[in-house]
Amino acid sequence: MANKVLVLGEVREGALRNVSFEAIAAAKQIADGEVVGVLLGDSVANLAGELIAYGADRVVTVEHPHLKSYTSDGYSQAFLAVCEQEKPEGIILGHTSLGKDLSPKLASRLNSGLISDVTEIEGAGEDAVFIRPIYSGKAFEKVKIKEGIVFATIRPNNIKPLEKNASLTGDVASISVDVQNLRTIIKDVVRKASTGVDLSEAKIVVAGGRGVKSAEGFEPLKELANLLGGAVGASRGACDADYCDYSLQIGQTGKVVTPDLYIAAGISGAIQHLAGMSNSKVIVAINKDPEANIFKVADYGIVGDLFEVVPMLIEEFKALKVNS
């Protein structure tokens, strides 16, 4: 299907995001030839070895002060310059905030189609079929590319990365691109203080809804998430009520997550929220209302007060950790 596939390695705070390695695995599945990692930034060449360790055959880097922070103008100029040099038959990006913004612009410039939010790839090479959710996850469509560039974005935490092999070697080349005429200039980046696992890539998510009743009500959920090595999320209702920040919102207008375990505490199960988490591998619902819609998608349901159930779960998991 594609003799050469480019994969954008997404960098955050000096480290590669896990979706970069998942994208390499996806590229390996559709490539008949080599997989080329692409790194864009101000100082990113030192990360090339990690892309190779996860399966990239070689890496191309573009470094420029204007690429220190992401802008669609800067990144598109740099990535298109790489495309001009490499002439790929395939391109894979993560379906992240960056990927969702950049990929349509690249597709337009390359006069290419785009398969967005891919959750699975069936087959390999020219027989590869891309599967993506539609209608807020109520159905799935299968897409096969017959001609042109194979361009897709993959949803984080859905395609398993290849096993890391630090002994792998590959060529690392740098190209010079004059990034200019930017319509957006990033003068400063102000980040809210946060610790723990990235919500969009977390294997375990503990989410709260209006049932937590207050910002303080999220504290037991945070404790449970920290204990399990997971991340905290929220429904839109909890965010609208100022119980937590909108950066934690999961749903059709928030983040879409696909963890191995999703614990929904005090969430009724509105359609908007289900669109963001219904594809989780295992869903555990905690709600006082036995008729709550969340139980229709849950693998396990606990009818009870979250302020009684969550502390019990915390104690049980603590006991398991002590005895393990």
N, C-alpha and C positions, 0 to 999 in steps of 0.2 A: 504493500500500500504506500509506503513512504521510505525512500532510500535514506533520507536524512531527516531527523526530527529535532527541532530546537526545544529546549525546556528552560523556562525562566526560573532561576533560583531566587526565591523571594527572601530578602534579608530584612530582619527586624532587630534593631539595637545591636548590630554587629554579629548576629547569629542567623543561620539559615532556619527558616520555618520548616516544620515537618512535612508540610504539603509539597515542598520542593522535591523531597525524596519520593513521595507518592506519585508526583508527576513524572519522575524518571521511570518508575515502574510501569506507568501507563504508556510512556513513549516506547519503552522496550517491547511492549506487547504489540504495538502497531508498526514498529519499524522493521523494514527489511534490511536496513543498513545501520549506520551509526546514530547514536544519540549524543547531541552536543548540548552541554549545559551553557547557559548564558548568565553572567553576573553583571549587574549594572549598579554603580554607586560611586562613592568618593574614594573608598579604600576597601576593596572586596576581593582582591586577588588571593589573599590568604585563605579564602573559603573554598577555593577551587578543588583542593584535595578531597574535601568532604563530599562534593558532588560526584567525583570520580569513585570514591569509596562506595557510594550507593548505586553505581552502575553507569554513570556518564562515561562515554568513550573518550571525550576530551572536553575542554572548557574554553569559552571565549569570554574575555572580560572587557568592559568599557568603563573607564574611570574618568570622572570629571567633577569638579566642584558643584556644578548644577544638578548632579545626580545624587547628592548627599541625602536629600529628602525627595520623596516621590512627587512628581508632577506628571500629568499625562503628556504634556508637550515634551518634556525632557526625556522621559522614558521611551516614548514612541519614536523620537528621533534616533535615540541610541539603538533601540531594538531593530528598527527598520534598516539601520546601517549594517547591523549584523546579518539581517536577512539578505541584503544586497550582496554581501560578501559570500554567505554560505549557500544561498538559494535552496532553502529547505523545502521538502515536500510535506512536512508536518510541523505543527507548533502545539505545545501543551503548556498551559498556565494553570495555576491554582484558581479555583472559583472563590477568591477572597475579595475583600474590599478593593485591593489593588487590581486583581485580575478582572473583576467585573467592570472596573472603570477603563482599564487599558485595552482589553481584548476587542471590544467593538471598534475602537479607533484603529487598531492594527488591521482588523479584518477589512475595514473600509478602505484603508490605504493600499492593502494588498489585493483588493478586489476579490476577497475570499468569503466563503460562508463561515459560520461559526456555530459550533455545538456547545452550548453553555450548560453548566451544572451537571456534568456527567457523574453518575454514581457507580457505574459498572461498565466494563467492556467485555463483550463476549467474542470469542474467537481471537485470531491473531493475524497480523500482516494485512493482506488485502481482503481477508474475510472478516476483519474486525467490525463489530456492531456496537455502537454507543447507546447506552441506556440512560435516560434522564427523566426525572419526574415532571409532570405537567398538572395543571389544575390544582395547584397547591398540594401536590403529592397524592391526589386522589387516583391518578393513573400514571402510567409510564409509557414513554414512546421509545421505539428503537430506530436509530438513524444509521444509515450506511452511506459513506462518501463514495461516489462513483468517479468524480473527476475533480481536479483542482487541489488546493492545499487542504490537508486534513488539519483543521484548527479546532481545538476544544479546550474548555476549562473543566477541571475536575473538582468535585466537592471534597473538601478536606475530610479526612478520617473515613474514607470509603474504599480506597484502593490501597492495598497493603504494600508498603515499600519493600524493596529487595533487601536481603540480609547485607549488612554493612561488611565490607571486606577492605580493611586498611592496606592490604598488600597490592591492591589494584593500582595501576599507573596509567597516565594518559597525558597527552600534550595540553599545555595551557598557553594560550596566545592572547595578546592584548591588541585591540585596535583603537585607533584614535578617532574620536568623533567630536566635531565642533558643535557642541550643544548651544544653540542660540535662539534669539527671538522668542523667549518664553513669555507667555501671556500671564503666567502665574509665578510669583516669586515667593518662596518660603523664607521668611525672615527669622522665624522662631517657632519651635514646636513645644507646646505646653502639654505635658502628659499628666493625667491624674495618677496619683500614687497607687500602684496596684502590685500585688504579689500573687504568687501561685501560678496555676496552670492557665494557659490561654483557652478561653471558653470555646472558641471555634474548633480547637484541636483536642479538647479534653476527652479522655476515654470514659470518664465518669462525670456526670453533671447532676448537681442537686439544685432544683429550681423551686422558687416560691411564688405564690400568687397572692391575691387579695386576702387569702386566709391567714397570712402571717400577721396581719393587722397593724403592723408598724415597722419602722426601720429596725427596732430592737428585736422584732420577731425573726429577722434574718440571721441573728447571731447563732442560734442552734444549727441552722442550715450551713453556715460558714464553718462551724466546728466539725460537722459531719463531712463536709466536702474536704476539708483539710486532712481529716483522719483517713479518708479513702484515697487521697492524692488526686482529687478531682477539682472541678470548678463550680462556682455558684452562678446560677442563671435566674431569670425572672420572667413572669408573664407581663404583658403590656399593662394589665390592670394594676399590678404592683408598682410598676414604674410611674404610671399616671398618678398614683396615690402618693408619690414621693417616698415610697418605702426604700427605694434603691435607685441607682443611676441607670439611665437609658442604655448605657453600654452593656448592661446585663440582659437586655431584652431579647427574648427568643420568640420567633414567630415570623409571620409572613412579611412584616415590615421591620423585623429585627434580624437577629442572627439565625441561621439555619444550622442545627447541630445534628450529628449522627454518632453519639457516643455508644460504647458497649453497654453502659448502664445509665438510665435516666430516672432519677427519683423526683417525682412531682409532688410537692407538699402544698396543700391549700390551693390547688389550681383546679378550676372547674372543668377546663377542657374546651375553651372556645375554639372555633374553627381556625381563627387567625393564629392561635398558639400552636395548635396541632400541626399546622403547615410547617412549623419550624423544628418539630422534634419527633413526629410520628414514625420516622424511619429509624429511630434508635433501635439498637439490637434487643435490649431488654428494658421494658418500662415498668416502673413500680409507682403506683399512685397511692397517695395518702389523703383522704378527704372524709369529712364528717357526713357528707351527703351520699348515701349509697346509690343515688340516681345520677350522680355527677357524670357528665359526658366523658371525662378523662378515663373512667373505668372501661369504656368501650374499646379503647386502644391499648389499655394496660395489659401486660402479661401477668402482673401480680397486683392485687388491690388490697389495701388496708383501710377499712372503714373505722375511722377514729379521729380524735383530736391530734393534730400534728404536734402540739406542744406536750403531749404525753408520749406519742409514738416516736418522734425523732430522738428525744433523750434516751429512750429505751434502746434504739438502734445504736446510738453512740456508745452506750455502756456495753452492748453485746460485741460491737466491733473492737472496742478497747480490750475486752476479755480475750477475743480471738487473737489479737496481736500479741498479748502477753503470753498466751499458751502456744503460739506458733514458733 
